[in-house]
Amino acid sequence: MRQPRQQQTARQARLVAFVIVGTMLLWMGAQYLGGQMGWPVKFALLFDLAALAAFIWALVVTYRIWRQRQS
């Protein structure tokens, strides 16, 4: 049985993985729909910035997980 700290780290890692995959799928879907439906470029920029924010969050959490495992 894992220790509580290891379980928390594993849970955070799974969350990061889901956020990365979900963000990528939503971003690609939004880009495709925007092109097909002729949405203005400002909407594409909005989706790009939202995806960038999600990826930065995932990077920060991944760094924190890595630092926890180092100690």
C-alpha angles and dihedrals in degrees: 000000000000125000117251092251091053090049091051091049091049090049091051091048091052091048091052090050092051092047092051094048094042093047092050093049094046092046093050091046092050091049091050094046092045091054094046096046097039097240117180118266091247089069091053089052090050091053090046092053092047090051091047091052091051092049092049090050090050091049092051093049091046090052090051091050090050092050091049091053091050093061 
